[in-house]
């Protein structure tokens, strides 16, 4: 990292040649750092700050479902992995192919020679046994009706319906392989996995120590001897203090508001992911709601200055991204950017057409501070929509009980209507992401009508379309429908951010926090 | 004296029962439940409502309030607070070590604070109105008035970041031995210590000033007893007795009330566990911690009352 600061220059004697020499050494240093070969050894201690409400206790904290943070890939592996560009790639699978045209039977060939931490080789029956647990416990795996071992290193998955995005399901951080056990309740309790590190110490919800696994299937990896995970969930200040006092080599899930400050600190690399979570603004369509009128929804969508959110709230395109009013993440290969930019005149025209030529006062928009930047996020929206004549009252609600508050009762006859409110969504595969705009889900504001029916028809088609290019076209049409109908608004999102010491190499950030890998991380 | 003591014990039991009911009501009115917060937004969006209702039923979240109150009271009597809602772990296993750790922190603080506060309080009272007294009075007001999170943050900035000789945040495990835990927590101990010494020194100074100005001390002086004997053997016990209740309540507050310090330094104590329990809506954990904390306060208060009954005969008539 080139770090030519005013302080460096002053220290270099304030002379031109001295400055050039300083710059030169920084550049050369940076270049040589990039070309250095990975080095074996060392301990990396990192703190993680994101919420994990499934953190375990003394009986189960080594289990992948209850680990101290969600990064199960330090100790476990899955059949596939979603890379930093949100593409699905094989991990312990060597082949993942549908066995029929309906895409509800999938054939998997698993990598040979992979060993568990106890030295035993992983066989197809271990996968089948592990998925007996996953299909009962992991929400994304509930579609698996059964598994069938077809060979020592091959098996089949039978789904309850076709799912063209099934390879993504196999990458879910819960869906790891663990030694087979006939009693699925006992699977995973020992913490034995196949990952680059094996768990040697686990303090529930607080700390985990993992040592290098010498029998790891990736040649030469991992580079580190030891990995220590410290949970600082909801304790960002404590984590940053630990980093500043050199207790931690890295801190994950940094508050976006701290990015500018941390970028200026010495010996600190700020590493953004290509994307991350985004905010959903639910537009309720209960009786009497102004959002029953599509033109008002569209006017709001046109009036919001998405670029301003990215610039003001996140500090620019390096740390934030513009959404397209669907649940798709900005870096998803299937993402279709919003076809038009902000258009205040169009927003005004739509409002006038809807009977509000002098502007409109919307109901109160509620949000909870689930992310620290939310107040600023909605203040920017409030200010920018004013230009189009939209008055937008906003109100922060406590996190406590927010879910029930915003959801109300889906039965509109009860009068406890769902609210004009915010929620957050993470980057998942296109199948899951686009399914979230279904009418039966609160996040769509219970969207209905011909456009919704068309949207769901496209979704069903996509789920049984094996060809990725064809699927991309279908997804593009679905995103176009979101743009045209604006059933909900997803104006902008954040890039996940981590900080690390410059001597920590190979640590790539990921839009899905739980998909960060530690195999290739090393310390210079 | 026995009747007076029994009366106080009975009062303590009634107080505890009332507190238990109050704690139950407080946890009842918390919005949301353990299932709401244990599920991610993705899960909530993807799991069908009927399945969510079934999960709620399986967790016993739909049981009537009176049933749950009776179960809680029964658990409080038998010291079995049941299991956590989501992971089905015995609550005692969840709060056992954090309770121990909070006692370790409070114990270490009191062990250092009481002798120091005694020395400072006696010195300030003995030299009342002089420079030492002014220094102690001003210092104790400042020490007691500054919030602990401010003191903690200043100590971290000075001794962990600017001059990195102590850890800024505690990474020791919940089950580490007491000495390991304390060795990794010097700044946490110092933070609590500053406020504690300030409070206790001020408390003792006031008691000592009163005692040293009393008639019986004046009489002792007239008999020619050395001043050091008057101070340590006569005035000090007289000054300590009225402070006992306040001291006991302070000790109890250390065990149950240093949540902020625990959060600043990530100390694995009861406060952190309480915050986690509230966040995750693990009502059994919250109820158990709240009741344990209340029990510590009531028990120490009772002990102080009984001690005063023994040491001060005037109170036996009350």
Interface residues (C-beta under 8 A of the other chain):
Chain A: X45 X47 X53 X54 X56 X57 X58 X59 X60 X66 X139 X140 X201 X203 X204 X205 X206 X207 X228 X230 X232 X234 X235 X237 X238 X239 X241 X242 X244 X245 X246 X247 X400 X401 X402 X403 X404 X405 X410 X423 X424 X425 X426 X428 X432 X435 X436 X441 X442 X443
Chain B: X30 X31 X32 X36 X37 X38 X40 X41 X42 X43 X44 X45 X46 X47 X49 X84 X86 X87 X89 X93 X94 X153 X156 X160 X161 X164 X167 X168 X169 X171 X173 X174 X175 X263 X264 X265 X266 X268 X276 X279 X280
